[in-house]
Amino acid sequence: AEVWLLFAAVIALYSGFRLAKHYDQRLQHLESVQILQVLPQLSVRSD
């Protein structure tokens, strides 16, 4: 169940910064950097 929650979170974040890319290129870059920092923490917790 936790794996599916992580998978859903990844999709939500991905679609989120895809949307942001249309509005502000710099915002999209900031969000993608934050996601790259947060995702490893999520995967460690799920284990």
C-alpha positions as CSV (number, residue, x, y, z in Angstrom):
1,A,0.0,0.0,0.0
2,E,2.9,2.4,0.8
3,V,4.4,1.8,-2.6
4,W,1.2,2.9,-4.3
5,L,1.0,6.0,-2.1
6,L,4.6,6.9,-3.1
7,F,3.7,6.2,-6.7
8,A,0.7,8.5,-6.5
9,A,2.7,11.2,-4.8
10,V,5.3,11.1,-7.6
11,I,2.6,11.5,-10.3
12,A,1.0,14.4,-8.3
13,L,4.4,16.1,-8.0
14,Y,5.3,15.5,-11.6
15,S,2.0,16.9,-12.9
16,G,2.4,19.8,-10.5
17,F,5.7,21.0,-11.9
18,R,4.6,20.3,-15.4
19,L,1.7,22.7,-14.8
20,A,4.0,25.2,-13.1
21,K,6.3,25.1,-16.2
22,H,3.5,26.8,-18.2
23,Y,3.3,29.7,-15.7
24,D,6.9,30.3,-14.5
25,Q,10.0,28.5,-15.8
26,R,12.0,29.5,-12.7
27,L,9.2,28.2,-10.4
28,Q,9.3,24.9,-12.3
29,H,13.0,24.6,-11.8
30,L,12.7,25.4,-8.1
31,E,10.0,22.7,-7.6
32,S,11.9,20.1,-9.5
33,V,15.0,20.7,-7.4
34,Q,12.9,20.4,-4.2
35,I,11.3,17.2,-5.5
36,L,14.7,15.7,-6.2
37,Q,15.7,16.4,-2.5
38,V,12.4,15.1,-1.0
39,L,11.9,11.9,-3.1
40,P,15.0,10.0,-1.7
41,Q,13.7,10.7,1.9
42,L,10.3,9.3,0.9
43,S,11.7,6.2,-0.5
44,V,13.9,5.7,2.5
45,R,10.9,6.0,4.8
46,S,8.9,3.5,2.8
47,D,11.6,0.9,3.3
